Amino acid sequence: FLMIRRPPRSTQSRSSAASDVYKRQFLRLFIEGGSGCSGYSYKFQYDENLEDEDLVYEKDGQKIFAVDSTSLQLIKGAVIDYEDMMIRSAFVVLSLIHI
């Protein structure tokens, strides 16, 4: 199970964009393995291409979020949130539970 929380301001800015590029793009989460003791890195990027193994979250007919099946296994129990702070604004992985 994976919970995704998107801020209203982020949703509004993407849906009101005039460019077709923004309408085709969705947020992708993927995981990169670290070396030594650095562990995994959780990466977010905007993408336009779906893979066969992707789990896709849609809202109002628009693709919002995708994650591949391998990464999904590593983030089970996580909450994807958006932090909007003075020093940065970013999507983050919270409450990660490894079983």
C-alpha positions as CSV (number, residue, x, y, z in Angstrom):
1,F,0.0,0.0,0.0
2,L,1.2,3.5,-0.9
3,M,-0.3,6.8,0.1
4,I,0.2,9.9,-2.1
5,R,-0.6,13.4,-0.8
6,R,-0.4,16.2,-3.3
7,P,-0.6,19.9,-2.3
8,P,-3.6,21.8,-3.8
9,R,-1.2,24.5,-5.1
10,S,1.0,21.9,-6.9
11,T,-2.1,20.3,-8.5
12,Q,-3.6,23.6,-9.6
13,S,-0.4,24.9,-11.2
14,R,0.1,21.7,-13.3
15,S,-3.6,21.5,-14.4
16,S,-3.8,25.2,-15.4
17,A,-0.5,25.1,-17.5
18,A,-1.1,26.0,-21.1
19,S,1.6,23.8,-22.5
20,D,0.7,20.3,-23.8
21,V,4.0,19.1,-22.3
22,Y,2.7,19.7,-18.8
23,K,-0.5,17.9,-19.6
24,R,1.4,14.8,-20.8
25,Q,3.9,14.6,-17.9
26,F,3.4,12.8,-14.6
27,L,5.6,12.5,-11.6
28,R,7.8,9.3,-11.5
29,L,9.3,7.8,-8.4
30,F,12.3,5.5,-8.8
31,I,14.9,4.1,-6.5
32,E,18.6,4.0,-7.0
33,G,20.8,1.7,-5.1
34,G,23.6,3.2,-3.1
35,S,27.1,2.0,-2.6
36,G,28.5,0.9,0.7
37,C,26.4,2.1,3.6
38,S,24.6,4.9,1.7
39,G,21.5,2.8,1.1
40,Y,18.8,3.7,-1.4
41,S,18.1,7.1,-2.9
42,Y,14.5,8.0,-3.7
43,K,14.4,10.1,-6.9
44,F,11.5,12.0,-8.4
45,Q,11.3,13.3,-12.0
46,Y,8.7,14.3,-14.5
47,D,8.2,11.8,-17.2
48,E,6.0,11.3,-20.3
49,N,6.6,7.6,-21.0
50,L,5.0,4.7,-19.2
51,E,6.6,1.2,-18.9
52,D,4.6,-2.0,-18.9
53,E,5.4,-2.7,-15.2
54,D,4.4,0.7,-13.9
55,L,1.7,1.3,-11.4
56,V,-0.1,4.5,-12.4
57,Y,-2.2,6.8,-10.2
58,E,-4.7,8.9,-12.2
59,K,-7.0,11.7,-11.2
60,D,-9.7,13.1,-13.5
61,G,-8.3,11.1,-16.4
62,Q,-4.8,12.6,-16.1
63,K,-1.8,10.5,-15.1
64,I,-0.4,12.0,-11.9
65,F,2.1,9.5,-10.5
66,A,3.9,6.4,-11.6
67,V,6.3,3.9,-10.0
68,D,7.8,0.7,-11.4
69,S,7.1,-2.6,-9.7
70,T,10.6,-3.1,-8.3
71,S,10.7,0.4,-6.7
72,L,7.1,-0.2,-5.4
73,Q,8.3,-3.3,-3.5
74,L,10.9,-1.1,-1.7
75,I,8.5,1.6,-0.7
76,K,5.5,-0.4,0.6
77,G,4.0,1.4,3.5
78,A,5.4,4.8,2.5
79,V,3.7,8.1,2.2
80,I,4.6,10.4,-0.7
81,D,4.2,14.0,0.4
82,Y,5.1,17.5,-0.7
83,E,7.0,19.7,1.6
84,D,6.8,23.5,1.0
85,M,9.3,25.2,3.3
86,M,11.2,28.4,3.1
87,I,14.5,26.6,2.2
88,R,13.1,24.2,-0.3
89,S,10.0,22.7,-1.9
90,A,10.1,19.0,-2.8
91,F,8.4,15.7,-2.9
92,V,9.5,13.4,-0.1
93,V,9.1,9.8,1.0
94,L,7.9,9.6,4.6
95,S,7.0,6.8,7.1
96,L,8.9,4.1,5.2
97,I,8.2,0.7,6.7
98,H,10.4,-2.3,5.7
99,I,8.8,-5.6,6.5
